[in-house]
Amino acid sequence: MERVGNGIWKLRFGVPETHTPVQLSEARMRHKELDGLSRNSPPINPNDVTFRRTSRGTVLELPLQASENIYGFGLQLKRMNHTGRKKVIRVNSDPVADTGDSHAPVPFYVSTAGYGVFVDTARYVTFYCGTNPQKGTSRDATLAAQKLGTSERELYEKHIDQGNRNMSIDVPSVDGVDVYLFEGPTMKDVVQRYNLFSGGGCLPPMWGLGMWYRIYTKADSGDAKRLANLFREERMPIDVFGLEPGWQSRSYSCSFAWSEERFPDHEEFITTLNAMNYRVNLWEHAFTHPSSEMYWDLLPYSGNFEVWGGLVPDLGMQESRDVFAGYHLDRFVKQGISGFKLDECDNSDYVQSNWSFPDIATFPSGMDGEQMHNLFGLLYQSTLQSAFESVGERTYSQVRSSGPLASSYPFVLYSDLYKHEDFIRGIVNSGFSGLLWTPEVRSADSVEDLIRRIQTTVFSPLALLNCWTFPNPPWMQVDEDKNRNGEFFDDYEEVQKVCRSLFELRMKLIPYLYSSFAEYFFTGTPPFRALVLDYPDDANTYEIDDAYMMGESMLVAPLVAGQTKRMVYLPLGTWRDFWTHEVFEGENWYEVEADLYHIPVFVKDNTLLPLANPVQYVADDAVFDITVQVFGDSPRGFFLYEDDGTTFEYREGKYNKVYISWDIDHGGSVKRVGDYPGARYRIVDWAIGT
Amino acid sequence: MERVGNGIWKLRFGVPETHTPVQLSEARMRHKELDGLSRNSPPINPNDVTFRRTSRGTVLELPLQASENIYGFGLQLKRMNHTGRKKVIRVNSDPVADTGDSHAPVPFYVSTAGYGVFVDTARYVTFYCGTNPQKGTSRDATLAAQKLGTSERELYEKHIDQGNRNMSIDVPSVDGVDVYLFEGPTMKDVVQRYNLFSGGGCLPPMWGLGMWYRIYTKADSGDAKRLANLFREERMPIDVFGLEPGWQSRSYSCSFAWSEERFPDHEEFITTLNAMNYRVNLWEHAFTHPSSEMYWDLLPYSGNFEVWGGLVPDLGMQESRDVFAGYHLDRFVKQGISGFKLDECDNSDYVQSNWSFPDIATFPSGMDGEQMHNLFGLLYQSTLQSAFESVGERTYSQVRSSGPLASSYPFVLYSDLYKHEDFIRGIVNSGFSGLLWTPEVRSADSVEDLIRRIQTTVFSPLALLNCWTFPNPPWMQVDEDKNRNGEFFDDYEEVQKVCRSLFELRMKLIPYLYSSFAEYFFTGTPPFRALVLDYPDDANTYEIDDAYMMGESMLVAPLVAGQTKRMVYLPLGTWRDFWTHEVFEGENWYEVEADLYHIPVFVKDNTLLPLANPVQYVADDAVFDITVQVFGDSPRGFFLYEDDGTTFEYREGKYNKVYISWDIDHGGSVKRVGDYPGARYRIVDWAIGT
């Protein structure tokens, strides 16, 4: 057992493969920040871990106590608590059931017992989280139990306490594998260590935390500019303006060239939008159309199968990465493009047509299709990130696939799936594994559905309306056909008003969110995370997959269409209603009612919550006027994080911490410390609740 | 390349595994019948097959022409034509999408080009049926195509003709594999050869083709006898009376012992039911509860994990098979039990709880969990079949998992899934791979749904109402709660009347069906099969997954609830409406209307269709009074197959062929040829249609 960092231990079994997440990662472990965490001893005795080779590959078995609950495995949309379940770490675009398949599967889990395990493999590894007792071990319990079920559900659910079991890990095709153990003592410590091992959390540009809007795929530059003007005229805050496949001359696969038909003067288009303080984001996937300028350069450095007639660039090779990053740098980043939406870098098995390359594909780097699938999204992110790094500019982008060790990439996951409950669960679960997720609003069955979905996306890492099938904004009409035909709601201005207030709410939250992301960068603490991560000793939190912590102090409990009330569990401590400051005692379940304009949000008592006056967009030189909401009589101080918002100079210490504090006798005070010469925040008021 | 039988060729690549379907099969190839088929040459040049070892296992690539269409892969419920798709041959109980997962996956496919390929492996082999062109091969076609989609479906479906590709076969974990090639020249010849290679088709006991009814799981012997009396009193034909889990003292897992509470005198119960000419069928699964008498005997011969607290007997070992078969022989077969319903021998990944043993399980035979999963249903069938073989008695049983080389087992597949369209597709697809499938009726949303589902099951290999959650017959009430509360339809006698007429229709069909199964036994021709198998040169049949051939002459096109009409394609030839004898010319699509009492059924012109006067049950000495329906003016003769109906003496030639013929001048004639001394059929009338 090798100590690779404070609280991080490596065990090697057999001879591991060459192409693994750790081997291919460019992340630098954040030793300094790790050293700031507590020092303990290895969380698992290596003698308790068994390893064997099989004809299928290798099997690892680790102890699993009856009391443990297991979380993680990446962006799991179908389940939160994986105890007793089988999970296959396989990238897939449309996980239809609770199999482990995910846009961003991660072979990492964290236990309520306060430790984490990462298996360094790109293979489709299977975790059996205590699914079956060993032969003979549950005989007495089985003899004691009895029930006759009359439904599949009754018969199929485990009906006896299975006691202590094993975590069995099936790593196919390999001769050996490295396993990394992460210490606690708490679950949050474990996740922090995992994220710091991965290079720390990403810090998005400040504008990335504003509102995003992706426009109709068939829109031309005229349509796009009309919409851009409309948002500003009608005071709908939008920071990021996203173009869908129609911006390209050819897609699917991608030409990576502007459509002469729809965007004949794309330079003027970008300039115009940038001048209006929009950031422009471009959709693409990596499959390279024969008409692309990159085609012949990529041909020798691509896989042996085509996807949609395009090449699959071998992003595991520097040659391919250089071609790809260089092209994006010259043609897009230097032209004012702020980021990309990296589509279809996952894989497909469950949709109407199983596209993407086969697992048996071969790549010049020596990777096979299976390894490439599980790492393709990561390699794609790091390739494009390198283009932005080279000009010292931050991006905040979207990606449809990610995986292990991804926390430092400023790419936010999204999905073509669309169940609102799953989208909320995505926020909850992504925080276990160093991932960010946007519950994008893509369509709505009703105004209620639209508003409920916007509320969720506003309380998420990336607040996005993806209107790629709608020529007109969804607040004018949610029915796709009517929207295309220009048949709008009679009362659409009312709907727009609600949407505007939600967009403005997002803009108010930017300083708090930006400071929460700084925590992610400095300490590895996920800005969005499950309640169990903060309250691992409270069994009431073990199954809560419909509410989450946002930053240090806020607990968000979204509603879905059809709900007017829901149960909310508040953990240990005193809490206050975000909207009314009403006091609630923790360690209790509450039935909370909410009208269409609100969802249940709670703030820890004695919190100072900095809320900005909403701006229409986050300009490079934006300064936020802040009203500090004072919750409680003796609030803890709060550090607002501040820097230039767009470059990487914060890595060299160019940032401030703006300390705000308040006491009942002297009121508020503000202290700014740090090396960033500017100021992004003006504290203009202190609002004391009731 | 080795010739293993007429038109069957074996290619060996590398060093195959020990535990493969062929190695473990007890089926004896039917050389004599194979020799009766045509003689040709190998369908594929072995030099056109490439084989390579990879770190994941091995890959085979076979040529696939653009014009070929691919069918098979076992009981595929989600898709019929697999061309351009990826299929994983993995046993699973709840395939939620078109992935290849199946209760009965089979690594065998048949091409419209007139050949078949069987890969002899128990591994989760993946077939890429021409999913992706090789790099660079479709460049020109891709450059020529263009379309901008505005929906996922438009974007994701293949939008260019992909030309000639490969069938790529990914066999994981192995060092080598045997591949069997089956000649045509027609697709039906291919399937016949595959079935004769597997030992030929099964011949069920004659009673197995009657109606089946499985009763409420909590019913006791009193409830059961009341129901048994009711069916006879109310003249509802039922042959097989099935008991669900509640007959056992313990389940899940299984004690294989009668419940003292519900069946205190089970011997009297069986005797009573048998005396009423019911065959009794018992539900079970193989996972052996600690309270079972077999437990300690099976303990050393079982896998290393428990399922539902029970042992997993290693049915790959003779020791375990002997214990299991011996117990079933003594306790059940000799006591008058006619068959079993072998549940949960598949595996689970998509349901609410993933039970069954892990793929990493180990078994004393040397098999691992993956191999055991893909073969468990087969081994379970052959184990129980051996109990019936030992007393010379045929069974017709149910099983939830099957696989390769299964055609000789008289076990019919079923599923907990329930989409009616999928159930119809199951009938169509099972015929490609030597499988039988029952679209059981388990519940219904409405009377219409009940009747539509009964119509489908009546035209299937096993006509089953599985009322395990209903204390009272579904024709009295389809709502489960109301059924339990005794709240019946006001007009339930009307509903019952329709059901009775459908049950009687099934009973009328028994001689025709029995003769069709004899064809299955003697020639390997599936009694239920897709239209494309009979009409491979007609591209209109390539996607027809909602209609099928039943026996030589009938084409069945079921309806689902909500439909009052449907499109039916009639292939080459002249056809007649089964109900009215109306003439339809083939090679045409027809919109056919049907009331609730009928579904579209067509008979080839110039067919003699023997229909029996319906009996209430098929007693061992049953004799059928037959009216021969004469379709057309110059009908072909028909061979009615006849034997004792319950023993294996037919294998020694103890059967008759009853030749019926008709001509317009002399009317009908009957000629009986063979060594069976009895007579099961009396031709009482000839009905000449219009």
HADDOCK unambig.tbl for C-alpha pairs under 7 A between the chains (distance, minus, plus):
assign (segid A and resid 55 and name CA) (segid B and resid 173 and name CA) 6.09 0.50 0.50
assign (segid A and resid 56 and name CA) (segid B and resid 173 and name CA) 4.95 0.50 0.50
assign (segid A and resid 85 and name CA) (segid B and resid 354 and name CA) 6.46 0.50 0.50
assign (segid A and resid 86 and name CA) (segid B and resid 354 and name CA) 6.79 0.50 0.50
assign (segid A and resid 97 and name CA) (segid B and resid 350 and name CA) 5.65 0.50 0.50
assign (segid A and resid 98 and name CA) (segid B and resid 350 and name CA) 6.35 0.50 0.50
assign (segid A and resid 99 and name CA) (segid B and resid 349 and name CA) 6.15 0.50 0.50
assign (segid A and resid 99 and name CA) (segid B and resid 350 and name CA) 6.45 0.50 0.50
assign (segid A and resid 132 and name CA) (segid B and resid 305 and name CA) 6.08 0.50 0.50
assign (segid A and resid 132 and name CA) (segid B and resid 306 and name CA) 5.88 0.50 0.50
assign (segid A and resid 132 and name CA) (segid B and resid 307 and name CA) 6.44 0.50 0.50
assign (segid A and resid 132 and name CA) (segid B and resid 357 and name CA) 6.86 0.50 0.50
assign (segid A and resid 133 and name CA) (segid B and resid 305 and name CA) 5.88 0.50 0.50
assign (segid A and resid 133 and name CA) (segid B and resid 306 and name CA) 5.64 0.50 0.50
assign (segid A and resid 134 and name CA) (segid B and resid 304 and name CA) 5.85 0.50 0.50
assign (segid A and resid 134 and name CA) (segid B and resid 305 and name CA) 4.43 0.50 0.50
assign (segid A and resid 134 and name CA) (segid B and resid 306 and name CA) 5.89 0.50 0.50
assign (segid A and resid 135 and name CA) (segid B and resid 304 and name CA) 5.00 0.50 0.50
assign (segid A and resid 135 and name CA) (segid B and resid 305 and name CA) 4.61 0.50 0.50
assign (segid A and resid 135 and name CA) (segid B and resid 306 and name CA) 5.02 0.50 0.50
assign (segid A and resid 135 and name CA) (segid B and resid 311 and name CA) 6.77 0.50 0.50
assign (segid A and resid 138 and name CA) (segid B and resid 309 and name CA) 6.04 0.50 0.50
assign (segid A and resid 139 and name CA) (segid B and resid 290 and name CA) 6.12 0.50 0.50
assign (segid A and resid 139 and name CA) (segid B and resid 309 and name CA) 6.54 0.50 0.50
assign (segid A and resid 142 and name CA) (segid B and resid 309 and name CA) 5.46 0.50 0.50
assign (segid A and resid 143 and name CA) (segid B and resid 290 and name CA) 6.50 0.50 0.50
assign (segid A and resid 143 and name CA) (segid B and resid 291 and name CA) 6.72 0.50 0.50
assign (segid A and resid 148 and name CA) (segid B and resid 246 and name CA) 6.83 0.50 0.50
assign (segid A and resid 150 and name CA) (segid B and resid 217 and name CA) 6.82 0.50 0.50
assign (segid A and resid 150 and name CA) (segid B and resid 469 and name CA) 6.05 0.50 0.50
assign (segid A and resid 155 and name CA) (segid B and resid 252 and name CA) 6.98 0.50 0.50
assign (segid A and resid 156 and name CA) (segid B and resid 353 and name CA) 6.13 0.50 0.50
assign (segid A and resid 157 and name CA) (segid B and resid 353 and name CA) 5.46 0.50 0.50
assign (segid A and resid 170 and name CA) (segid B and resid 360 and name CA) 6.74 0.50 0.50
assign (segid A and resid 173 and name CA) (segid B and resid 55 and name CA) 6.07 0.50 0.50
assign (segid A and resid 173 and name CA) (segid B and resid 56 and name CA) 4.94 0.50 0.50
assign (segid A and resid 173 and name CA) (segid B and resid 173 and name CA) 6.73 0.50 0.50
assign (segid A and resid 217 and name CA) (segid B and resid 150 and name CA) 6.82 0.50 0.50
assign (segid A and resid 246 and name CA) (segid B and resid 148 and name CA) 6.84 0.50 0.50
assign (segid A and resid 290 and name CA) (segid B and resid 139 and name CA) 6.12 0.50 0.50
assign (segid A and resid 290 and name CA) (segid B and resid 143 and name CA) 6.50 0.50 0.50
assign (segid A and resid 291 and name CA) (segid B and resid 143 and name CA) 6.74 0.50 0.50
assign (segid A and resid 304 and name CA) (segid B and resid 134 and name CA) 5.84 0.50 0.50
assign (segid A and resid 304 and name CA) (segid B and resid 135 and name CA) 5.01 0.50 0.50
assign (segid A and resid 305 and name CA) (segid B and resid 132 and name CA) 6.08 0.50 0.50
assign (segid A and resid 305 and name CA) (segid B and resid 133 and name CA) 5.87 0.50 0.50
assign (segid A and resid 305 and name CA) (segid B and resid 134 and name CA) 4.41 0.50 0.50
assign (segid A and resid 305 and name CA) (segid B and resid 135 and name CA) 4.61 0.50 0.50
assign (segid A and resid 306 and name CA) (segid B and resid 132 and name CA) 5.90 0.50 0.50
assign (segid A and resid 306 and name CA) (segid B and resid 133 and name CA) 5.65 0.50 0.50
assign (segid A and resid 306 and name CA) (segid B and resid 134 and name CA) 5.89 0.50 0.50
assign (segid A and resid 306 and name CA) (segid B and resid 135 and name CA) 5.02 0.50 0.50
assign (segid A and resid 307 and name CA) (segid B and resid 132 and name CA) 6.47 0.50 0.50
assign (segid A and resid 309 and name CA) (segid B and resid 138 and name CA) 6.05 0.50 0.50
assign (segid A and resid 309 and name CA) (segid B and resid 139 and name CA) 6.52 0.50 0.50
assign (segid A and resid 309 and name CA) (segid B and resid 142 and name CA) 5.44 0.50 0.50
assign (segid A and resid 311 and name CA) (segid B and resid 135 and name CA) 6.77 0.50 0.50
assign (segid A and resid 349 and name CA) (segid B and resid 99 and name CA) 6.18 0.50 0.50
assign (segid A and resid 350 and name CA) (segid B and resid 97 and name CA) 5.65 0.50 0.50
assign (segid A and resid 350 and name CA) (segid B and resid 98 and name CA) 6.38 0.50 0.50
assign (segid A and resid 350 and name CA) (segid B and resid 99 and name CA) 6.50 0.50 0.50
assign (segid A and resid 353 and name CA) (segid B and resid 156 and name CA) 6.19 0.50 0.50
assign (segid A and resid 353 and name CA) (segid B and resid 157 and name CA) 5.48 0.50 0.50
assign (segid A and resid 354 and name CA) (segid B and resid 85 and name CA) 6.47 0.50 0.50
assign (segid A and resid 354 and name CA) (segid B and resid 86 and name CA) 6.81 0.50 0.50
assign (segid A and resid 357 and name CA) (segid B and resid 132 and name CA) 6.86 0.50 0.50
assign (segid A and resid 360 and name CA) (segid B and resid 170 and name CA) 6.74 0.50 0.50
assign (segid A and resid 469 and name CA) (segid B and resid 150 and name CA) 6.03 0.50 0.50
